[in-house]
Amino acid sequence: MPSDPRQEITALLQAWSGGDEAAFERLVPLVDGELRRIARRCLEARRPEATLETTSLMNQAYVRLIDLNQAGWRDRAHFFALCTRIMRGILVDHARAHRRQKRGAGAAHVSLDQATVVSPERAADLVAIDDALNALAQVDSRKGRVVELRFFGGLSIEETAEVLSASRETVQRDWKVARMWLLRELSRTEPAHAGPAG
């Protein structure tokens, strides 16, 4: 097994894809800290009434990951990018469930960063962001991935560039344009909506 943690993660991912079930068990302790960071970034627990916690989000992500053992992992960056997408899906599913429960509750709109706390009051915002992000991905899939990795995954510009095999400058440009595009889309549904931060 390679001594570099990045190489070790990649080797375990490839072994897991090849059918080695024990590789997943050896992989979990190596990726747990990074997945916890991604989960915290997704949630950004700024309000005490948040109904989904970091551990719960991680556990749900692990359950979904177990079903993806044949994903054909390229490397650790690919793995963390997919984990970000899984966590985004969990958050949006959770938000949609709260929205169904509290339809018409008049949730106040908040900034893109603040919307990551999935409380009943924030569910509509997260669903609106997800819908806008899906629309962006239809127009420009790379810009959609940049937002997903930066906003939901909390990846840096450099980490996002690594995942997408793009230059740092391209990611910065995509991030800037995508944030403006999303702000415009979100403001169409709610004129008083605050824009994305950062």
Legacy VTK file of the C-alpha trace (Angstrom):
# vtk DataFile Version 3.0
C-alpha trace
ASCII
DATASET POLYDATA
POINTS 198 float
0.000 0.000 0.000
1.402 3.476 -0.876
2.655 5.605 2.026
1.278 8.899 0.626
-2.286 9.263 1.981
-3.541 10.578 -1.381
-2.137 7.557 -3.192
-3.406 5.224 -0.493
-6.932 6.616 -0.830
-6.787 6.244 -4.614
-5.480 2.667 -4.306
-8.250 1.741 -1.856
-10.904 3.332 -4.080
-9.681 1.346 -7.050
-9.585 -1.862 -5.001
-13.118 -1.184 -3.792
-14.263 -0.605 -7.382
-12.647 -3.913 -8.252
-14.835 -5.736 -5.750
-12.657 -5.695 -2.619
-15.297 -5.021 0.048
-12.667 -4.782 2.802
-11.100 -1.820 0.976
-14.121 0.307 1.903
-13.590 -0.479 5.586
-9.933 0.564 5.320
-10.920 3.661 3.328
-13.412 5.102 5.845
-10.882 6.172 8.508
-8.732 7.840 5.837
-11.559 9.929 4.359
-13.662 10.504 7.469
-12.069 13.837 8.403
-12.442 15.286 4.908
-16.035 14.056 4.627
-16.792 15.615 8.013
-15.358 18.922 6.739
-17.494 18.703 3.595
-20.584 17.892 5.679
-19.936 20.818 8.052
-19.464 23.103 5.076
-22.712 21.884 3.578
-24.589 22.543 6.789
-22.803 25.597 8.214
-24.793 25.326 11.438
-25.485 28.992 12.023
-28.901 28.456 13.534
-29.714 26.178 16.455
-32.972 24.968 14.874
-31.187 23.156 12.052
-32.762 19.723 11.756
-29.917 17.861 10.075
-26.544 17.483 11.772
-23.060 16.743 10.437
-22.987 13.159 11.731
-26.418 12.406 10.301
-25.447 13.840 6.926
-22.238 11.808 6.902
-24.036 8.604 7.892
-26.571 9.060 5.107
-23.738 9.736 2.651
-21.903 6.570 3.745
-25.080 4.533 3.205
-25.352 5.860 -0.343
-21.639 5.326 -0.964
-21.872 1.636 -0.091
-24.147 1.198 -3.112
-21.527 2.812 -5.374
-18.725 0.284 -4.986
-18.585 -0.171 -8.760
-18.253 3.571 -9.460
-14.893 3.250 -11.212
-13.103 5.776 -9.021
-10.314 7.678 -10.782
-8.728 9.148 -7.664
-9.443 10.799 -4.313
-10.534 14.069 -5.972
-13.171 12.187 -7.977
-14.318 10.460 -4.778
-14.684 13.709 -2.799
-16.457 15.376 -5.728
-18.997 12.556 -5.797
-19.362 12.728 -2.007
-20.159 16.431 -2.375
-22.826 15.601 -4.941
-24.278 12.903 -2.672
-24.429 15.300 0.290
-26.052 17.947 -1.895
-28.698 15.410 -2.879
-29.321 14.473 0.747
-29.655 18.127 1.771
-32.018 18.900 -1.086
-34.121 15.782 -0.388
-34.284 16.844 3.264
-35.219 20.396 2.283
-37.917 19.207 -0.127
-39.416 17.045 2.624
-39.532 20.060 4.970
-40.978 22.183 2.206
-43.767 19.684 1.659
-44.473 19.720 5.389
-44.474 23.504 5.655
-45.702 24.541 2.200
-46.651 28.173 2.241
-44.985 28.906 5.578
-43.438 32.113 4.207
-39.763 31.323 4.774
-37.569 34.387 4.554
-34.942 34.394 1.810
-31.294 34.466 2.834
-27.910 34.540 1.129
-26.573 31.566 -0.793
-24.130 30.725 2.025
-26.767 30.994 4.759
-29.152 28.696 2.891
-26.978 25.650 3.615
-28.545 25.214 7.052
-31.420 22.844 6.422
-34.036 23.986 8.863
-37.736 24.173 8.040
-37.333 27.903 7.455
-34.444 27.392 5.030
-35.821 24.431 3.067
-37.401 26.590 0.351
-34.131 28.482 -0.154
-32.080 25.317 -0.574
-34.597 23.892 -3.031
-34.540 27.162 -5.014
-30.734 27.087 -5.075
-30.752 23.462 -6.198
-33.249 24.242 -8.963
-31.156 27.225 -10.111
-27.973 25.137 -9.975
-29.611 22.422 -12.087
-30.630 25.092 -14.611
-27.055 26.420 -14.663
-25.715 22.911 -15.257
-27.981 22.672 -18.319
-26.440 25.870 -19.707
-22.821 25.211 -18.641
-22.088 21.965 -16.840
-18.578 22.984 -15.714
-19.840 26.157 -14.046
-22.521 24.062 -12.352
-19.854 21.675 -11.038
-17.728 24.595 -9.817
-20.647 25.910 -7.751
-21.493 22.453 -6.445
-17.919 21.787 -5.351
-17.288 25.251 -3.905
-20.689 25.932 -2.332
-21.853 22.496 -1.229
-18.452 20.858 -0.849
-16.530 23.809 0.510
-13.605 23.026 -1.776
-11.041 25.733 -2.366
-10.339 27.135 -5.823
-7.257 24.899 -6.014
-9.139 21.755 -4.910
-11.938 22.490 -7.377
-9.390 22.940 -10.161
-7.865 19.560 -9.258
-11.241 17.799 -9.341
-12.198 19.357 -12.667
-8.728 19.118 -14.230
-8.942 22.832 -14.956
-6.684 25.777 -14.251
-7.066 27.888 -11.127
-7.886 30.900 -13.326
-10.636 29.005 -15.161
-12.226 27.968 -11.865
-12.046 31.529 -10.504
-13.653 32.881 -13.677
-16.348 30.175 -13.661
-17.061 30.791 -9.954
-17.509 34.529 -10.523
-19.751 34.136 -13.580
-21.778 31.305 -12.016
-22.443 33.303 -8.831
-23.734 36.222 -10.897
-25.874 33.866 -12.996
-27.343 32.227 -9.883
-28.005 35.592 -8.256
-29.963 36.632 -11.337
-31.930 33.364 -11.394
-32.720 33.499 -7.682
-33.744 37.155 -7.862
-36.342 36.267 -10.524
-38.235 34.192 -7.976
-37.765 36.624 -5.076
-36.684 40.241 -5.725
-35.577 40.748 -2.105
-33.305 37.682 -2.135
-29.750 38.300 -0.967
-26.945 37.251 -3.293
-24.287 34.590 -2.960
-21.410 35.451 -0.694
-17.719 34.865 -1.176
LINES 1 199
198 0 1 2 3 4 5 6 7 8 9 10 11 12 13 14 15 16 17 18 19 20 21 22 23 24 25 26 27 28 29 30 31 32 33 34 35 36 37 38 39 40 41 42 43 44 45 46 47 48 49 50 51 52 53 54 55 56 57 58 59 60 61 62 63 64 65 66 67 68 69 70 71 72 73 74 75 76 77 78 79 80 81 82 83 84 85 86 87 88 89 90 91 92 93 94 95 96 97 98 99 100 101 102 103 104 105 106 107 108 109 110 111 112 113 114 115 116 117 118 119 120 121 122 123 124 125 126 127 128 129 130 131 132 133 134 135 136 137 138 139 140 141 142 143 144 145 146 147 148 149 150 151 152 153 154 155 156 157 158 159 160 161 162 163 164 165 166 167 168 169 170 171 172 173 174 175 176 177 178 179 180 181 182 183 184 185 186 187 188 189 190 191 192 193 194 195 196 197
